[in-house]
Amino acid sequence: MSYDRYVAICKPLHYGTLLGSRACVHMAAAAWASGFLNALLHTANTFSLPLCKGNALDQFFCEIPQILKLSCSHSYLREIWLLAFLGFLVLGCFIFIMLSYVQILRAVLRIPSEQGRHKAFSTCLPHLAVVSLFVSTAIFAHLKPPSISSPILDLVVSVLYSVVPPAVNPLIYSMRNKELKDALRKIFQYSLL
């Protein structure tokens, strides 16, 4: 999404060539393949861990750090290396997103009209807000010290980074649709009467 915004704002005349159907298919395939490979590696590694502290988690979600707490051998080090590798990939994606938005910000600040700047920011800020929510809560969930860990805090943070961003994303982008805004305005006006 950040690359789409970058091309649309910084290179609008090249949008069709840089983000044609072939490029979109390649990006979607890369995202799906990397997600599938990540899930496959974590699943295979997690099922190979010997669990000697029971098999019940105090979590709604069955997350890897919670499962690692149940492991009793040093074989969990493979999973730690896998998580470190995944963290490196996520950091690379995060840096790519931030560099894209720095370039977008530089381009938007050069737009002479206030209306043009507002339109450019209105397309980017919702995506940046959702990405920020996802990244900050995921980092907090996996890097917080064990001293502040509690089952309810782990559950709230897990919901914040795994449920809220995908649920809010379509809502944010649909709010830019004029017909939807008008329909919501009518609903609120009738409900207040």
N, C-alpha and C positions, 0 to 999 in steps of 0.2 A: 504494500500500500504506500509506503514512503517513497519507493522508487516511482510509482505511478504519479504521486503528487509532485515529485521532483521534476519528472519529465514534463508534466502538464504545465508547471509554473515556470521552470527555468529553460525548457527547450520546447515550447509549444508547437513550433513549426515542424519539429522532428517527431512529434508524438506518434503519428501513424507508422513511421518506420521503426522507431525504437520499441514501441509497445504494440506491435502487430499481434495477430492471433498466434503466430508461431512462438513469439517471445512469451506470451501469456501462458501457453501450454507448457513451455519449458519451465517457467517459474513455478506453475502449479504442480507439475510432475516432480520437480526437485523438492518442494515443500512436502508433498505427500510421501515421497520415497524416504526422505530424511526422517519424517515422523514415524513411518512404518519401521525403518531400521532401528531407530531409537527404542521404540516399544518392543521390538523383537529382542534386541540385546538385553534390555532391562528385564524382560520377562524370563528369558532363558537363564540369565544370571541369578535372578531372585529365586527361581525354582530350584536352583542348585545349592542354595544356602541351607545348611542344617539349622533347624530351629529347635532350641532346647529350652526356651523360656515360654513355651506354649505357642499357640497360634492365634490368639485373640488380640485384636488391636482396639485401643480406646479411641477409634477414629471412625468417622463416617466414610472417609476416603481411604483406600488402601494405598498409602504413599510409601515410596521407597525408604525414606529415612525412618519411618515408623517400623517397617519390616526389619531394617538393619539393627534396631534395638533388640529384636528377638533372637538374633543370631548369636551363637555361642562360640564360633570358631573364628580363625583369622581369615577365612575365605571371603569375608565381607570386604576385604581390601580390593578385590576385583571390582566390586560395585562402587567403591570410593573412587577408583581410577576412572570408571565409566562415568560417574557423576562429574568428576573433574574435567573429563574430555567434553562432556555435554555442556558444562559451564563455559568452557573455552569457546565452543561453537555459539552458544547464546550470547556471550560477550562480543564475539565478532559480528553477529546480527545486530546487536544493540548499537555498536559503534557505527555500523553501516547506516542504521536508521537515524542516529544523531547527526552524522555527517550530511545525510540527505537533508535533514531539517535545518542545519546550519546554512547550507547552500540555498534552501528555500527562503529562509529568513533574510539572507543577504539580498536575494532577488526581490522579495516583497518590499523591503525597505527602500529599494530604488524605484518602485512604482510611484509616479508623481501624484496620482489622484488618490484621495482618501477612500473613495468608493472601490477602487481597484484593490487597494491594500486590504480593505474589509472583506471583500469577496475571497481573496487569496487566503487570508487568515481563517475565514469561516470554513473553508474546506480542509484545512490542516489541523486546526486546534482540536476537533473531536477525536481524530485518529491519535494525535499525540497524547491526549488525556487518557484514552483507553490503554494505549501502550504503556504509559507511565504507571497507571494503576496496576496493570498486570505485572510489569517488571518489578516495581517496588514491593508489592506484596509477595511475589514469588521469591525475591531475594531475602526478604524478611523471614519467610517461612522456612527457608533452607539454611540460612546463615545465622539465625538468632542463637544466642547462647542457651545451653540447656537449663541454666538457672532460672530463666523466665518462661520456660516451657510449661504449659498446662494443657490438658485435653481440650478445654473450651476455647482457649486462644488458638491452638492449632486448627481446630475446626473452623473458627471464624476466618482465619487467614486463608485456609484452604478454599473456602467458599469464595472469598474475595478474589483470589486469582484464578480459580478454575470455572466459576459459574458467572460471576458478575460481568467480566469483559465480553464474553460471547453473547450474553443476553442484552447488554447495553449497546453494543456496536450497531446492530440493525436499527434500534430506536434512534440513536444519534443521527445516523445517516438518513433515515426516513424523515426526520424533522426538517430537513432542508427542502423537502417537497412542499410546494405551495398548497396543493390540494389537501394534503394531510394536515397542514397547519390550520387551514380554513375549517376542516371537519372537526378538529379538536377544539378550536375556538367556539364553534357552534354547540358542541357537546357541553363545554364548560358554561356557556351562557345559559343554556336550557336547564342545566343542573342547579344553577344558582337562583333561578326563578322560583 
